[in-house]
Amino acid sequence: MSKTILLTNDDGVHSPAFKALWRHLLDLKIGEVIAVTPEHEMSAAGKSITLHRPLRVNRISSKIHGDKYGYVYLISGTPADAVVIAFKLILKEKPCITVSGINIGDNITLDNLFTSGTIAAAIQSLLNDVPAIAFSVEIPTSIDRRQLKVGNFNFHGKLAAEITRFMIENPLSKAHVLNINFPFNLGKDTSVESTSLAKVKFENYILERKDPRGIQYYWIGSSEINVSKSDEGTDLYALTVQKAVSISPISLDISTPILKNPESIYRREQSENDRKILSSLQKRIREILSSEAH
């Protein structure tokens, strides 16, 4: 199996959280890390691909942290474009895993599943039968994102790199996306939860304005919903109430169970084995938090 790791994101190469993860993946030396990102921030691009203009690819040397530099391919398109270009043009063979992130801002709930460029890049990998992990970190509203540096995400990057190594060494029975969300503050007592996806985190509303000519225009705004006990077991509850690391396994089979045949004994055994792997992953993350978090 290839030991190549495809690293991508939707925030672009200058994201400090992306650079923190890139640095730690290189330090672990678990495989060749090929970085392919959109050249500009593409948050909320979803899994859109570019069809109406040409895409351009530039390979540049980028400062990761301190005196460490690495090469990155910049794609003039979306996160999904970046993964397509990586698979079809840049990589000599399929990677063993695709890592997307670390996104600055959480990506929880079904709503984000369909809009997040970070998750979309991971799903694009999964469409090519390559497992993927989407990493995101929640940013408290009290923090000015413009002031964040690589050092703010050093431990998140280390933890994400260790998770990547674990999943390379302990693959699930078939390709999945693991959607992993970190709280901004990680400590020795931070819990680690396996979660399902809640429906929404925000409720949308419309802001109506008029330009200098008196013509109306609109912004789509959003406000956070109230989280209740009924949300327990979801990524929303884990991240916002428990302040926990949330791990949500995602598959591509989203057809209704009405159309499915009863699971075979073999499939049940696979599922049980996958649950054991995820349980072991939770244990490994807790060990790292307990021994290395401040």
C-alpha positions as CSV (number, residue, x, y, z in Angstrom):
1,M,0.0,0.0,0.0
2,S,1.1,3.5,-0.8
3,K,2.4,5.5,2.3
4,T,1.5,8.8,0.6
5,I,-0.7,11.2,2.6
6,L,-2.7,13.7,0.7
7,L,-3.0,16.9,2.7
8,T,-5.6,19.5,1.7
9,N,-8.0,22.1,3.2
10,D,-10.4,24.8,2.3
11,D,-8.7,27.7,4.0
12,G,-5.6,27.8,1.8
13,V,-1.9,27.3,2.4
14,H,-1.6,30.4,4.7
15,S,-3.9,29.0,7.4
16,P,-2.0,28.6,10.6
17,A,-4.0,25.6,11.6
18,F,-3.2,23.9,8.3
19,K,0.5,24.6,8.8
20,A,0.5,23.2,12.3
21,L,-0.9,19.9,11.0
22,W,1.5,19.9,8.0
23,R,4.4,20.4,10.3
24,H,3.5,17.5,12.6
25,L,2.7,15.1,9.8
26,L,6.2,15.8,8.4
27,D,7.8,15.4,11.9
28,L,6.1,12.0,12.4
29,K,7.6,10.6,9.2
30,I,4.8,8.2,8.6
31,G,4.8,8.7,4.9
32,E,5.3,11.2,2.1
33,V,3.1,14.2,2.6
34,I,1.8,15.8,-0.6
35,A,0.1,19.2,0.1
36,V,-2.5,20.3,-2.5
37,T,-4.8,23.3,-1.5
38,P,-7.0,25.9,-3.1
39,E,-4.9,29.1,-3.7
40,H,-7.5,31.2,-1.9
41,E,-9.8,30.6,1.0
42,M,-12.9,28.6,-0.1
43,S,-14.9,28.2,3.0
44,A,-18.5,26.9,2.5
45,A,-17.7,25.9,-1.1
46,G,-19.2,22.5,-0.4
47,K,-18.3,19.8,-3.0
48,S,-18.7,22.2,-5.9
49,I,-16.2,21.7,-8.8
50,T,-15.2,24.2,-11.4
51,L,-16.6,23.7,-14.9
52,H,-16.8,27.1,-16.5
53,R,-13.2,28.3,-16.4
54,P,-9.8,26.7,-16.6
55,L,-7.9,25.6,-13.5
56,R,-4.3,26.5,-12.9
57,V,-1.8,24.6,-10.8
58,N,1.3,26.2,-9.3
59,R,3.9,24.4,-7.2
60,I,5.5,26.8,-4.7
61,S,7.8,26.6,-1.6
62,S,5.9,27.7,1.5
63,K,7.1,28.4,5.0
64,I,5.5,26.0,7.4
65,H,6.9,27.2,10.7
66,G,10.2,28.5,11.9
67,D,12.9,27.4,9.4
68,K,10.8,24.5,8.0
69,Y,9.6,24.9,4.4
70,G,7.6,22.5,2.2
71,Y,6.3,22.4,-1.3
72,V,2.6,22.8,-2.0
73,Y,0.5,22.7,-5.1
74,L,-1.9,25.6,-5.3
75,I,-5.1,25.0,-7.3
76,S,-7.2,27.9,-8.6
77,G,-10.4,26.2,-7.6
78,T,-12.4,24.6,-4.9
79,P,-11.3,22.0,-2.3
80,A,-13.0,19.3,-4.4
81,D,-11.1,20.6,-7.4
82,A,-7.9,20.3,-5.5
83,V,-8.5,16.6,-4.6
84,V,-9.5,15.8,-8.2
85,I,-6.4,17.4,-9.5
86,A,-4.3,15.6,-6.9
87,F,-5.7,12.2,-7.8
88,K,-5.7,12.6,-11.6
89,L,-2.6,14.7,-12.2
90,I,-0.2,15.1,-9.3
91,L,-0.1,11.8,-7.4
92,K,1.6,8.8,-9.0
93,E,-0.6,6.4,-7.1
94,K,-3.6,6.7,-4.7
95,P,-2.6,7.9,-1.3
96,C,-3.2,5.7,1.7
97,I,-5.3,8.4,3.3
98,T,-6.5,12.0,2.7
99,V,-6.3,14.5,5.5
100,S,-8.3,17.7,5.2
101,G,-7.8,20.6,7.6
102,I,-7.3,21.7,10.2
103,N,-10.2,24.0,9.5
104,I,-10.4,27.2,11.6
105,G,-13.9,26.9,12.8
106,D,-15.9,23.8,13.7
107,N,-17.7,21.7,11.1
108,I,-20.5,19.9,13.0
109,T,-24.0,18.9,12.0
110,L,-25.6,17.8,8.8
111,D,-25.9,21.4,7.7
112,N,-22.1,21.7,7.6
113,L,-21.7,18.3,6.1
114,F,-23.2,19.7,2.9
115,T,-21.6,23.1,2.9
116,S,-18.1,22.6,4.4
117,G,-15.2,22.7,1.9
118,T,-13.1,20.8,4.5
119,I,-15.5,17.9,4.6
120,A,-16.1,18.0,0.9
121,A,-12.4,17.5,0.1
122,A,-12.6,14.4,2.4
123,I,-15.7,13.1,0.6
124,Q,-14.1,13.7,-2.8
125,S,-11.3,11.3,-1.6
126,L,-13.9,8.8,-0.4
127,L,-15.5,8.8,-3.9
128,N,-12.1,7.5,-5.0
129,D,-12.2,4.7,-2.4
130,V,-9.5,6.4,-0.3
131,P,-10.3,6.9,3.4
132,A,-10.2,10.4,4.7
133,I,-10.2,12.5,7.9
134,A,-11.6,16.0,8.1
135,F,-10.2,18.0,11.1
136,S,-11.7,21.2,12.4
137,V,-11.3,23.3,15.6
138,E,-14.0,25.4,17.2
139,I,-13.0,29.0,17.7
140,P,-14.7,30.9,20.6
141,T,-16.4,34.1,19.6
142,S,-14.2,36.0,22.0
143,I,-11.1,35.2,19.9
144,D,-10.1,37.4,16.9
145,R,-9.3,34.9,14.2
146,R,-7.0,37.3,12.4
147,Q,-4.6,37.2,15.3
148,L,-4.3,33.4,15.4
149,K,-0.8,32.0,14.7
150,V,0.6,28.5,14.1
151,G,1.5,28.2,17.8
152,N,-2.2,28.5,18.7
153,F,-2.8,25.2,16.9
154,N,0.4,23.3,17.8
155,F,-1.2,20.8,20.1
156,H,-4.3,20.4,17.7
157,G,-1.8,19.7,14.9
158,K,0.1,17.1,17.0
159,L,-3.1,15.4,18.0
160,A,-4.4,15.3,14.4
161,A,-1.1,13.9,13.1
162,E,-1.2,11.1,15.8
163,I,-4.8,10.3,14.9
164,T,-3.8,10.1,11.2
165,R,-1.0,7.7,12.1
166,F,-3.4,5.6,14.2
167,M,-5.9,5.3,11.3
168,I,-3.2,4.4,8.8
169,E,-2.1,1.6,11.1
170,N,-5.7,0.6,12.0
171,P,-7.9,1.1,8.9
172,L,-11.6,0.5,9.1
173,S,-13.2,-2.3,7.1
174,K,-14.0,0.0,4.2
175,A,-13.3,3.6,3.4
176,H,-15.0,6.2,5.6
177,V,-14.6,9.8,6.4
178,L,-13.9,10.6,10.0
179,N,-15.2,14.1,10.8
180,I,-13.2,15.1,13.9
181,N,-13.9,18.4,15.7
182,F,-11.6,19.7,18.5
183,P,-12.5,22.3,21.1
184,F,-10.2,25.2,21.0
185,N,-9.0,24.5,24.6
186,L,-7.6,21.0,25.0
187,G,-6.7,19.8,28.4
188,K,-6.0,16.6,30.4
189,D,-9.7,16.2,31.3
190,T,-11.1,16.8,27.8
191,S,-13.4,13.9,26.9
192,V,-13.5,12.2,23.6
193,E,-16.9,11.2,22.2
194,S,-18.1,9.1,19.2
195,T,-21.0,11.0,17.9
196,S,-23.8,11.2,15.3
197,L,-24.4,14.3,13.3
198,A,-27.0,16.8,14.7
199,K,-29.3,18.4,12.2
200,V,-28.3,22.1,12.4
201,K,-26.2,24.4,14.6
202,F,-27.6,27.7,13.3
203,E,-31.0,29.1,12.3
204,N,-30.8,31.3,9.2
205,Y,-32.4,34.7,8.8
206,I,-32.4,37.4,6.1
207,L,-30.9,40.8,6.5
208,E,-32.4,43.3,4.1
209,R,-30.5,46.5,3.1
210,K,-30.6,49.2,0.4
211,D,-27.6,50.3,-1.7
212,P,-27.0,54.1,-2.4
213,R,-29.3,53.8,-5.4
214,G,-32.2,52.5,-3.2
215,I,-32.0,49.0,-4.7
216,Q,-32.5,46.2,-2.2
217,Y,-29.9,43.6,-1.4
218,Y,-29.7,40.8,1.1
219,W,-27.4,39.0,3.5
220,I,-28.1,35.5,4.8
221,G,-27.3,35.6,8.6
222,S,-27.5,33.0,11.2
223,S,-27.9,32.6,15.0
224,E,-26.9,29.6,17.1
225,I,-29.8,27.4,18.2
226,N,-30.3,26.3,21.8
227,V,-28.8,22.9,22.5
228,S,-30.9,20.7,24.7
229,K,-30.5,17.3,26.4
230,S,-32.2,15.7,23.4
231,D,-29.1,16.5,21.4
232,E,-26.9,14.3,23.6
233,G,-24.9,11.8,21.6
234,T,-24.5,14.3,18.7
235,D,-21.4,16.3,17.6
236,L,-23.3,19.5,18.5
237,Y,-23.8,18.4,22.1
238,A,-20.2,17.0,22.4
239,L,-18.5,20.2,21.2
240,T,-20.7,22.9,22.5
241,V,-21.9,21.4,25.9
242,Q,-19.3,18.8,26.8
243,K,-16.4,20.7,25.2
244,A,-15.2,17.3,24.0
245,V,-13.4,16.0,21.0
246,S,-16.1,14.8,18.6
247,I,-15.5,11.8,16.2
248,S,-18.3,11.3,13.6
249,P,-17.8,8.4,11.1
250,I,-19.4,9.2,7.7
251,S,-20.1,6.8,4.9
252,L,-21.4,7.6,1.4
253,D,-24.4,5.3,1.7
254,I,-27.1,7.8,2.6
255,S,-30.0,6.0,1.0
256,T,-33.0,5.3,3.3
257,P,-32.9,2.0,5.3
258,I,-36.3,1.1,3.8
259,L,-34.5,0.1,0.6
260,K,-31.8,-1.9,2.2
261,N,-31.6,-5.7,2.8
262,P,-31.0,-6.9,6.3
263,E,-27.3,-6.9,7.2
264,S,-25.4,-10.1,6.7
265,I,-23.5,-11.7,9.6
266,Y,-20.3,-10.7,7.8
267,R,-21.4,-7.0,7.6
268,R,-22.3,-7.1,11.3
269,E,-18.8,-8.5,12.2
270,Q,-17.2,-5.8,10.1
271,S,-19.2,-3.1,12.0
272,E,-18.3,-4.6,15.3
273,N,-14.6,-4.6,14.3
274,D,-14.9,-0.9,13.2
275,R,-16.5,0.0,16.5
276,K,-13.5,-1.6,18.3
277,I,-11.1,0.4,16.2
278,L,-12.9,3.7,16.9
279,S,-13.0,2.8,20.6
280,S,-9.3,2.2,20.5
281,L,-8.8,5.6,18.8
282,Q,-10.8,7.3,21.6
283,K,-8.6,5.6,24.1
284,R,-5.4,6.7,22.3
285,I,-6.6,10.3,22.1
286,R,-7.4,10.3,25.8
287,E,-3.9,8.9,26.5
288,I,-2.2,11.7,24.5
289,L,-4.4,14.4,26.2
290,S,-3.7,12.9,29.6
291,S,0.1,12.8,29.1
292,E,0.8,15.9,26.9
293,A,-2.0,18.5,27.3
294,H,-1.3,21.4,29.6
